[in-house]
């Protein structure tokens, strides 16, 4: 589990994050949503220590990030998987070489063992037989799956996904969402997803943290969000007519508890 307590951050005197607290649990998809400039990316960078928060604490399990020894920080880095918005694949490397890269960097495994692990994880994301292809030969969805395979080849405890469906068509986005959800459950990963994709919110949002202007405005699940009375959240999440209709339909089906 990852727990953040009272995380605050300013840039040039401007408040970007204000006392954000949340718990991201393993085995579920934890989503961070909010409009552009709400602080989502800065929060994730504070969690993975790319940016140091002005105040507050980040806990990975029982260990506080600021109090970790160099050895503990190294172990943490080895347990972090990152799925970047632009995939960040090496164009000059084959699929196999891209996925093998973390194994080359962080393990002492022999070549045959590494290839075996690469093949296992490629099969897990339904990409058998593409080892020798280069990123330029792949579709957008295939590139995303290669990037996901690379992110989880070390079987990390923690997985961070930045806009994983950016640039993908709706059908391919659903495939990526399902893969992220499946590997999260299967490997019991603490997965944190930054997204603007409302379909992802509704499909895989086991826990949702909504930020507005650097503050935690709402938290809950994709089941709770339909019935939210938070005006700011409703304006953000139900911006489209389709989702407005979905909310109206759900509200009419809500049990009468009076």
Beta strands, then each sheet from edge to edge (+ up, - down):
strand 1: 2-11
strand 2: 14-24
strand 3: 29-33
strand 4: 55-60
strand 5: 63-64
strand 6: 80-83
strand 7: 158-162
strand 8: 190-194
strand 9: 207-212
strand 10: 215-220
sheet 1: 2+ 1- 4+ 5-
sheet 2: 6+ 7+ 8+ 3+ 9+ 10-
end
